[in-house]
Amino acid sequence: MNSQSVAGLLGAIVASIVMVVAIAYGPIGQYGKPAKPASLQQAAPAQPVPAAPAPRGPVIREVPN
């Protein structure tokens, strides 16, 4: 067995482990995920955003000498 075949074998083992972990932690597409209800988007009324207060400038005070 030369070094190229050992490297190929180890690469195949690492690739298979990575694929198993990827499938276990991240299902592909919609598989394993609940369906999103469409009625929730229409049921919530839009609230008006309150206006931000006017920016205030620096406070300048008279300092006695």
C-alpha positions in Angstrom: 0.0 0.0 0.0 1.6 3.3 -1.0 0.9 6.7 0.4 -1.5 7.7 -2.3 -3.9 4.8 -1.6 -3.7 5.5 2.2 -4.5 9.1 1.6 -7.4 8.1 -0.6 -8.8 5.8 2.0 -8.4 8.4 4.8 -10.0 11.0 2.6 -13.0 8.7 1.8 -13.5 8.1 5.6 -13.3 11.8 6.4 -15.7 12.6 3.6 -18.2 10.0 4.7 -18.1 11.3 8.3 -18.7 14.9 7.1 -21.6 13.8 5.0 -23.2 11.9 7.9 -22.9 14.9 10.2 -24.2 17.3 7.6 -27.3 15.1 7.0 -27.8 14.7 10.8 -27.6 18.4 11.7 -29.0 20.0 8.5 -31.8 18.4 6.7 -31.8 19.3 3.0 -34.8 21.4 1.8 -38.1 21.1 3.5 -37.4 17.6 4.8 -37.8 17.6 8.6 -39.1 21.1 8.9 -42.7 22.0 9.7 -44.7 23.8 7.1 -45.0 27.5 7.5 -48.6 28.6 8.0 -49.7 31.4 5.5 -52.5 32.7 7.7 -50.2 34.2 10.3 -48.9 36.9 7.9 -52.4 38.2 7.1 -53.8 37.9 10.7 -51.4 40.4 12.3 -52.5 44.1 11.7 -49.6 46.5 11.1 -48.9 48.8 14.0 -47.8 52.4 13.2 -44.3 53.2 14.1 -44.0 56.1 16.7 -42.1 59.1 15.4 -38.6 59.5 16.9 -38.1 62.6 19.1 -36.3 65.6 17.6 -32.5 65.5 18.2 -31.4 67.8 21.0 -28.2 69.9 20.8 -25.5 70.2 23.4 -26.3 72.0 26.6 -24.2 75.2 27.0 -24.1 76.7 30.5 -22.6 79.9 31.7 -19.6 79.2 34.0 -18.6 82.0 36.3 -14.9 83.0 36.3 
